[in-house]
Amino acid sequence: MQESQSLSQKKNFPLGKRTREPMWNGFALARYHEYISCCLNLVLLKELLLTMAEDDLSHPDLDKEAGEEFLQEVFQIMLEEGIRKGMDASEKVCDWKEPDDLQQILDLELKNGGEPRERLLERCRDVIRYSVKTCHPRFFNQLFSGLDPHALAGRLITEMLNTSQYTYEIAPVFVLMEEVVLRKLRELIGWEKGDGIFCPGGSISNMYAMNVARYHCFPDCKQKGNWSIPKLAVFTSRECHYSIQKGVAFLGIGTDNIYLVDVDEKGKMIPAHLEKQIIQAKSEGAFPFFVNATCGTTVLGAFDPLAEIADVCERHRIWLHVDAAWGGSALLSQRHRHLLDGIKRADSVAWNPHKMLMTGLQCSAFLLRDSSGLLQRCHCAKATYLFQTDKFYDTAYDRGDQTIQCGRKVDCFKLWLMWKANGTTGLERRVDRAFAFTRYLADEIKKRDGFQLVVEPEFINLCFWYVPPSLRGQEGCADYNLRLGKVAPVIKERMMKKGSMMVGYQPLGDRVNFFRQIVTNPAVTKKDLDFFLDEIERLGRDL
Ligand SMILES: Cc1ncc(COP(=O)(O)O)c(C=O)c1O
């Protein structure tokens, strides 16, 4: 303050003298006053900014106490509205609203001013209220569902710590933990050694596989690009996940270079046709470098015959990747792991514990049989600001250069904590229970009029048509398929608007729309399964 007073005094003096000169007219005088007041304002502004800057630096702009109170209230809302009600069969799975109505209710636009605590808590309640409860015992729509409290605790702690998995210095616990979890998954595959990384989803794990396989065949490609290598060919079944197509496009291989392999009536790849396609690709001048076998196809839940596919790959020296994003968790079950017989012969595997094991999104492991550092060589960029070679600890623990990411979320902790809580046998029980649910429903379907299985389930995908009374006995009619294909979408609309349950449907090849029901949630009971079939009948019998 003192300094500013003296400053304004100094500035005023010479000009003050000039104001008394007669040649100054009224206009000039007015401009002069304007100038003076402008100078004064600037000085005051400067003072204000200086005081504010001092204040800014000396006091936090975050009310820690209010923040803690807010969090406690939010946790309470999460427990009550999201978890307790979300898992209660008598509550709605979703409170359906048309997009325009939902926009109105939520008032989503972001504004200049902040809102008071009560309003924010109200908003949190609304977000939960109008979201789909994937932990609800009647949510059968996705390949993930349910809620494991230990996995959720892991997710919350991970979010709270807000770290990145790339170096030991910033994530010491999680670097060690990730390796333990990946080793456990590799052991279940049957590999004593190997490598791997948690990826943001199965689609990305599948892309990693292609990238590593390409680098394995043509290391120069990393530097010189696809121009330095022959035209590549990828082989996968017609029933594979669409991420193979996306990965091929993303990596510049080109979707025209996917050779689709036929499947049998259950949806399994036919190895003889795979070999035929490989020979065909070679005759067209392409370089077959990657075979993707799927264990647990997305719609039918089919497992490709790995041992026979591995024989073909060995004969032609092609990388074998197994997309076990969906079916990989069957490896935990002594009773059902035979579905993946031969998986240990794969070069790489994608496995999503966030699906059948219920860790919560996302938790996807990309696992490699190679233990020579292929993953690191393929992806490393050696950034000196992150992966300094002269660090004070063993930099072998800085695993982040193995990935195509920089910052990487911690995805291992939720799985680790859940595994610690349930043990391997507890997880095995869960997997077996999911198979038992599906068996029960498939048997029930056979007893009920109007229900028809698309295929006998081998895994936990229950695919079926509901044929309403008006269509029964009319299989020979010309428009039968057309009319049957319209049944599932109407039933779906009705269940969503009622909020009673959720299940997916889709067409597949020449099969018109059918339901695909998935139960992974161990909170589901026989009562929920019976409700499911009864509700389909209730919602569709008038169609
Ligand atoms: C067989 C299969 N592979 C890969 C994926 C992709 O996994 P994500 O959704 O984690 O990208 C899915 C997803 O459903 C799948 O069913």
The ligand as a MOL file (V3000), in Angstrom:
LIG
                    3D

  0  0  0     0  0            999 V3000
M  V30 BEGIN CTAB
M  V30 COUNTS 16 16 0 0 0
M  V30 BEGIN ATOM
M  V30 1 C -14.5820 -62.6120 -27.7480 0
M  V30 2 C -14.3680 -61.1870 -27.3880 0
M  V30 3 N -13.1730 -60.6240 -27.6400 0
M  V30 4 C -12.9130 -59.3300 -27.3510 0
M  V30 5 C -13.8830 -58.5470 -26.7920 0
M  V30 6 C -13.5940 -57.0920 -26.5340 0
M  V30 7 O -13.4040 -56.8360 -25.1970 0
M  V30 8 P -13.5160 -55.3190 -24.6580 0
M  V30 9 O -14.9730 -55.0140 -24.6310 0
M  V30 10 O -12.8980 -55.3930 -23.3070 0
M  V30 11 O -12.7590 -54.4600 -25.6090 0
M  V30 12 C -15.1450 -59.0850 -26.5150 0
M  V30 13 C -16.1880 -58.2420 -25.9300 0
M  V30 14 O -17.2860 -58.6020 -25.7350 0
M  V30 15 C -15.3970 -60.4300 -26.8210 0
M  V30 16 O -16.5810 -60.9910 -26.6180 0
M  V30 END ATOM
M  V30 BEGIN BOND
M  V30 1 1 1 2
M  V30 2 1 2 3
M  V30 3 2 2 15
M  V30 4 2 3 4
M  V30 5 1 4 5
M  V30 6 1 5 6
M  V30 7 2 5 12
M  V30 8 1 6 7
M  V30 9 1 7 8
M  V30 10 2 8 9
M  V30 11 1 8 10
M  V30 12 1 8 11
M  V30 13 1 12 13
M  V30 14 1 12 15
M  V30 15 2 13 14
M  V30 16 1 15 16
M  V30 END BOND
M  V30 END CTAB
M  END
